[in-house]
Amino acid sequence: MSSHRYRMDSPTQYGLVCCSVERQKLFYVGHCESTPCFSNEGERTVFPHADSAHTAMTRHRSSLYEVMVFKTALNTFNDLSLSMCQTMLKLLVSGEGMSRTGVMISIPQYPLYSAALADLGAVQISYYLDEDNCWSLDISELRHALQEAKKHCSPRALCIINPGNPTGQVQSRQCIEDVIRFAAAEKLFLMADEVYQDNVYADGCKFHSFKKVLFEMGLEYSEKVELASFHSTSKCYMGECGFRGGYMEVVNLDPEVKVQLTKLVSVRLCPPVPGQALLDVVVNPPQPDEPSYDTFIKERTDTLATLAEKASMTQEILNQVPGIKCNPVQGAMYTFPRIHLPPKAILEAKEKAQVPDMFYCMKLLEETGICLVPGSGFGQRDGTYHFRFFSLYTNKNDEISLGYVCDKCSGVLVQKELMGN
Ligand SMILES: Cc1ncc(COP(=O)(O)O)c(C=O)c1O
């Protein structure tokens, strides 16, 4: 499977798409000629299971919630974060000077968030994940970041990526409850990016959706805390960026704001029908009485098992490299190993006006042809250096190729000319 290309050679996708075809071909034959170009809150033409999307994906069924599922498949939300997330942020950002909206994002972060905030002129409030504790989220760090930010802006939203990109951590249920209590106390709008919800590998780790936890915490929270959560067809076991489908679900949004959000969503045009069809089956996968069911379950299980194997192999092999320390890859598809650069390398980087981890990655690229992404692009604590490593590499000899990469990483780290003082 590949998240870069439009690819149909994975049986998982065959399962999903075949199911779509089997179940819905009659439906689509009747409707494709008049595929809607504009979204409309009541529209159900090409996304018939939108109503159940939120319950399926968050595994929490109830008609009590005020839930709104935006059928991004019916809107040109070509990029989940840039479009849906940015649309939501657009509604939240306002004010000038001290009253300018501040949005809390984790460091390290998926750079789309900082870019979206910069684009909207919002104030970025950085909170650091705890690298020494497997990139966990510490509420005292949130509190500290918020108190500092209140001196120069008006904090309104808190973004969480769980499971995390680039850090590969999975937040515990306790942590999610704490975050919800914190958001309630500080009146922050919660934005939960849960696009990697099916990619959880480590023993003892489990994905908990923010919405599910929120509604299990009682009315004090479930009727109060505003939440938007995101999911996408481009991640998990589907891994299909090419289909461009995803959705945002909002909870407890003020009805008047919801009207504005609907307007903003509605001005976008509709994406291609295949993306809409795929999203439909993602939120309503093959059922036991359907022909694709067995294939789908087998391929999903195999795909996730392979990813889990790669996650553990990545951590194990990277940790064998002197100068590299890698936290367990609990989920998502990435790890963010720390590199201990020799002082001379840091000096040389400064002389070249390069960030030290960029200097390291460039050196690795120039000397070995291996391309890694420097940690500075994602944010990191001052004086620490990292790179992001994608644990989805696909090669018949993964172990050998990973060993090769690590060998080269290590080779550059211990070069004689960089080791001096
Ligand atoms: C945390 C996170 N959120 C959102 C996205 C974007 O998802 P989509 O492909 O739907 O735009 C990514 C893509 O890498 C991601 O890592």
PDBQT file of the ligand as one rigid body, heavy atoms in Angstrom, charges set to zero:
ROOT
HETATM    1  C1  LIG A 501      -1.578  14.352  11.662  1.00  0.00    +0.000 C 
HETATM    2  C2  LIG A 501      -2.081  14.511  10.251  1.00  0.00    +0.000 A 
HETATM    3  N1  LIG A 501      -3.254  15.122  10.042  1.00  0.00    +0.000 NA
HETATM    4  C3  LIG A 501      -3.741  15.288   8.784  1.00  0.00    +0.000 A 
HETATM    5  C4  LIG A 501      -3.041  14.830   7.684  1.00  0.00    +0.000 A 
HETATM    6  C5  LIG A 501      -3.597  15.077   6.320  1.00  0.00    +0.000 C 
HETATM    7  O1  LIG A 501      -4.550  14.141   5.951  1.00  0.00    +0.000 OA
HETATM    8  P1  LIG A 501      -5.222  14.252   4.500  1.00  0.00    +0.000 P 
HETATM    9  O2  LIG A 501      -4.478  13.337   3.600  1.00  0.00    +0.000 OA
HETATM   10  O3  LIG A 501      -6.630  13.873   4.628  1.00  0.00    +0.000 OA
HETATM   11  O4  LIG A 501      -5.054  15.631   4.052  1.00  0.00    +0.000 OA
HETATM   12  C6  LIG A 501      -1.817  14.195   7.867  1.00  0.00    +0.000 A 
HETATM   13  C7  LIG A 501      -1.031  13.747   6.713  1.00  0.00    +0.000 C 
HETATM   14  O5  LIG A 501       0.082  13.310   6.771  1.00  0.00    +0.000 OA
HETATM   15  C8  LIG A 501      -1.323  14.019   9.183  1.00  0.00    +0.000 A 
HETATM   16  O6  LIG A 501      -0.147  13.403   9.415  1.00  0.00    +0.000 OA
ENDROOT
TORSDOF 0
